[in-house]
């Protein structure tokens, strides 16, 4: 991004970083402190919108549908 231009971030997500059991890296944490660090790193972020959403894999149901949360 170009530093100094005014930015309105249309959305951001906060992720708690869920432990994984499938061998994939669990380094997916992004919390409010991370957002503050990013928005105060020389970029002129004026506003942003928090978008709430579900996260993670279902433990039950068919294998094909676990990643999308369905049966």
C-alpha positions as CSV (number, residue, x, y, z in Angstrom):
1,X,0.0,0.0,0.0
2,X,1.1,3.6,-0.6
3,X,1.8,5.3,2.7
4,X,0.1,8.6,3.3
5,X,-3.1,8.0,1.4
6,X,-6.4,7.9,3.4
7,X,-7.8,4.4,3.6
8,X,-11.2,3.1,4.6
9,X,-10.8,-0.6,5.0
10,X,-14.1,-2.1,3.9
11,X,-13.9,-5.0,6.3
12,X,-11.6,-7.0,8.6
13,X,-11.9,-10.2,10.6
14,X,-10.6,-11.1,14.0
15,X,-9.5,-14.8,14.3
16,X,-8.6,-16.4,17.7
17,X,-6.3,-19.0,16.1
18,X,-7.9,-22.4,16.4
19,X,-5.7,-25.4,17.2
20,X,-5.6,-27.8,14.2
21,X,-5.6,-31.6,14.3
22,X,-5.0,-32.1,10.6
23,X,-1.3,-31.2,10.4
24,X,-2.0,-27.7,8.9
25,X,-0.3,-24.8,10.6
26,X,-2.4,-23.2,13.3
27,X,-0.7,-19.8,12.8
28,X,-3.9,-18.1,11.8
29,X,-4.4,-15.8,14.9
30,X,-5.3,-12.2,14.2
31,X,-6.8,-10.2,17.1
32,X,-7.5,-6.5,17.9
33,X,-3.9,-5.9,18.9
34,X,-2.7,-7.2,15.5
35,X,-5.2,-4.8,13.8
36,X,-3.9,-1.9,15.8
37,X,-0.3,-2.7,15.0
38,X,-1.2,-2.9,11.3
39,X,-3.3,0.3,11.2
40,X,-0.7,2.3,13.1
41,X,2.3,1.2,10.9
42,X,2.5,4.3,8.8
43,X,-0.6,3.9,6.8
44,X,-3.4,6.4,7.2
45,X,-6.3,4.1,8.0
46,X,-9.3,6.3,8.9
47,X,-12.0,3.7,9.4
48,X,-12.5,0.0,9.2
49,X,-15.5,-2.3,9.5
50,X,-15.5,-5.4,11.7
51,X,-17.2,-8.4,10.1
52,X,-18.3,-11.2,12.3
53,X,-18.3,-14.7,10.9
54,X,-18.0,-18.3,12.0
55,X,-14.6,-20.0,11.8
56,X,-13.3,-23.6,11.9
57,X,-14.1,-27.1,10.9
58,X,-17.0,-29.2,12.1
59,X,-16.0,-32.3,13.9
60,X,-19.1,-34.3,12.8
61,X,-20.9,-34.8,9.5
62,X,-19.6,-36.0,6.1
63,X,-15.9,-35.5,5.3
64,X,-16.8,-33.6,2.2
65,X,-18.9,-31.0,4.1
66,X,-16.8,-30.5,7.3
67,X,-14.8,-27.6,5.9
68,X,-17.9,-25.6,5.0
69,X,-19.9,-26.5,8.1
70,X,-22.6,-28.6,6.6
71,X,-23.8,-32.2,6.8
